[in-house]
Amino acid sequence: MRRWPGAVNGAGNACSRSAQTTTTLGTPRLEITPPRAEHVMPDEKRERYRFPRASRLSRTAEFKLVKRAGRSWTGRHLVLGVLAQPEATRARVGIVTTRKVGMAVVRNRIRRRIREVFRLHQFDLISGVWLVTIARPSAANASFQDLERDWLRLAERASILARS
């Protein structure tokens, strides 16, 4: 059995993903063994840090509703619009990056970073809140840590953090 190149972790242990070469009718074939899932006790509730479509604001009417009926807070790199939706079960986010921010590559990078900030902190937010995050032109030069710090400061000012 062969291991993938670099299949040894920092502690010197072999990783669970491995490859095995077999020969069928004279042609070698590579078989991949998927990594093993960790066992979770049935009574344990594990938080899954995903970002499904249900967590996104996508319709224009939703963005307009947050702008019209919600409140907004301005930070150094971001503007955060917040609208409480009592019937909603989870927090939802919409991201706006205008052409003032930069070229398409820059705008997409900012969107990915803001999505990641929301994904990592979605369980820290109160349920039933809609967020619209608008990137300001200074966000183009901001690092991930700067955007995260700014977003968390705005969320704290908006009183939407459920836990610290």
C-alpha positions as CSV (number, residue, x, y, z in Angstrom):
1,M,0.0,0.0,0.0
2,R,1.3,3.5,-1.0
3,R,0.6,6.7,0.9
4,W,-0.1,10.0,-0.8
5,P,2.9,12.3,-1.0
6,G,3.0,14.3,2.3
7,A,0.5,11.9,3.9
8,V,2.2,12.2,7.2
9,N,0.8,14.9,9.5
10,G,2.9,17.1,11.8
11,A,2.9,14.6,14.6
12,G,4.5,12.0,12.3
13,N,1.3,9.9,12.1
14,A,0.1,8.5,8.8
15,C,-3.1,10.1,7.5
16,S,-6.2,7.9,6.8
17,R,-6.4,8.8,3.1
18,S,-4.3,6.3,1.2
19,A,-4.0,4.9,-2.2
20,Q,-3.5,1.3,-3.3
21,T,-2.4,0.1,-6.7
22,T,-4.0,-3.1,-8.0
23,T,-3.5,-4.8,-11.4
24,T,-6.5,-5.9,-13.4
25,L,-5.8,-7.6,-16.7
26,G,-2.4,-6.1,-16.9
27,T,-3.5,-2.4,-16.4
28,P,-2.6,-0.8,-13.1
29,R,-5.5,0.9,-11.3
30,L,-5.4,3.3,-8.4
31,E,-7.9,2.7,-5.7
32,I,-8.6,5.5,-3.2
33,T,-9.7,4.8,0.3
34,P,-11.8,7.8,1.6
35,P,-10.9,9.2,5.0
36,R,-12.8,7.8,8.0
37,A,-15.4,9.9,9.6
38,E,-15.0,10.6,13.3
39,H,-17.5,8.9,15.6
40,V,-20.0,11.3,17.2
41,M,-22.1,10.2,20.1
42,P,-25.8,10.2,19.3
43,D,-26.7,12.5,22.1
44,E,-24.0,15.1,21.2
45,K,-25.2,18.0,19.1
46,R,-22.4,18.9,16.6
47,E,-22.5,22.4,15.0
48,R,-22.0,22.2,11.3
49,Y,-20.3,25.2,9.8
50,R,-21.9,25.1,6.4
51,F,-23.3,27.9,4.3
52,P,-26.4,26.5,2.5
53,R,-28.6,28.4,0.1
54,A,-31.2,28.8,2.9
55,S,-28.7,31.1,4.7
56,R,-28.5,33.5,1.8
57,L,-30.5,36.5,0.9
58,S,-30.9,36.4,-2.9
59,R,-34.0,38.2,-4.0
60,T,-34.0,42.0,-4.6
61,A,-37.2,42.3,-2.5
62,E,-35.3,40.9,0.5
63,F,-32.5,43.3,0.1
64,K,-34.9,46.2,-0.3
65,L,-36.9,45.1,2.8
66,V,-33.7,45.1,4.9
67,K,-32.8,48.6,3.6
68,R,-36.3,50.0,4.1
69,A,-37.4,48.4,7.4
70,G,-34.1,47.6,9.0
71,R,-31.3,49.6,10.7
72,S,-27.7,50.0,9.5
73,W,-24.4,50.4,11.2
74,T,-21.3,51.8,9.4
75,G,-17.8,50.5,10.0
76,R,-14.4,51.1,8.5
77,H,-14.7,48.6,5.7
78,L,-18.3,47.4,5.9
79,V,-21.8,48.6,6.3
80,L,-24.1,46.2,8.1
81,G,-27.9,46.3,7.6
82,V,-30.0,44.3,10.1
83,L,-33.6,43.3,10.1
84,A,-35.2,41.1,12.7
85,Q,-37.5,38.5,11.2
86,P,-39.4,36.7,14.1
87,E,-40.7,33.9,11.9
88,A,-37.3,33.1,10.5
89,T,-35.4,30.2,12.2
90,R,-31.9,31.0,11.1
91,A,-29.8,34.1,10.3
92,R,-29.5,34.9,6.6
93,V,-27.0,37.1,4.9
94,G,-26.7,39.0,1.7
95,I,-23.5,40.6,0.4
96,V,-23.2,43.7,-1.8
97,T,-20.0,44.7,-3.5
98,T,-20.3,47.5,-6.0
99,R,-18.0,48.4,-8.8
100,K,-16.6,51.2,-6.7
101,V,-14.8,48.5,-4.7
102,G,-12.7,47.3,-7.6
103,M,-12.5,44.9,-10.5
104,A,-14.4,41.6,-10.5
105,V,-11.5,39.6,-9.0
106,V,-11.4,42.0,-6.0
107,R,-15.1,42.0,-5.5
108,N,-15.3,38.2,-5.6
109,R,-12.4,38.0,-3.1
110,I,-14.3,40.3,-0.7
111,R,-17.5,38.3,-1.1
112,R,-15.7,35.1,-0.3
113,R,-14.1,36.6,2.8
114,I,-17.4,38.0,4.1
115,R,-19.1,34.7,3.4
116,E,-16.4,33.0,5.4
117,V,-16.8,35.4,8.3
118,F,-20.5,34.8,8.4
119,R,-20.0,31.0,8.1
120,L,-17.6,30.9,11.0
121,H,-19.8,33.1,13.3
122,Q,-23.3,32.0,12.2
123,F,-23.8,30.2,15.5
124,D,-22.9,33.3,17.5
125,L,-25.8,35.3,16.0
126,I,-29.4,35.4,17.3
127,S,-31.8,33.4,15.2
128,G,-34.3,35.1,12.9
129,V,-32.2,38.0,11.7
130,W,-31.5,39.1,8.1
131,L,-28.2,40.8,7.4
132,V,-27.1,42.8,4.4
133,T,-23.3,43.4,4.4
134,I,-22.1,46.1,2.0
135,A,-18.4,46.4,1.2
136,R,-16.9,49.8,1.2
137,P,-14.0,50.7,-1.2
138,S,-11.5,50.4,1.7
139,A,-12.4,46.7,1.9
140,A,-10.4,46.0,-1.2
141,N,-7.1,46.5,0.7
142,A,-8.3,45.0,4.0
143,S,-7.1,41.6,5.2
144,F,-9.4,38.8,6.3
145,Q,-8.7,39.6,9.9
146,D,-9.6,43.3,9.3
147,L,-12.9,42.4,7.7
148,E,-13.7,39.9,10.4
149,R,-12.9,42.4,13.2
150,D,-15.0,45.1,11.5
151,W,-17.9,42.7,10.9
152,L,-17.9,41.4,14.5
153,R,-17.7,45.0,15.9
154,L,-20.7,46.0,13.7
155,A,-22.6,42.8,14.8
156,E,-21.9,43.7,18.5
157,R,-23.1,47.3,18.0
158,A,-26.3,45.9,16.3
159,S,-26.8,43.6,19.4
160,I,-27.2,40.5,17.2
161,L,-24.5,38.4,18.9
162,A,-26.1,35.7,21.1
163,R,-22.9,34.6,22.7
164,S,-19.3,35.9,22.9
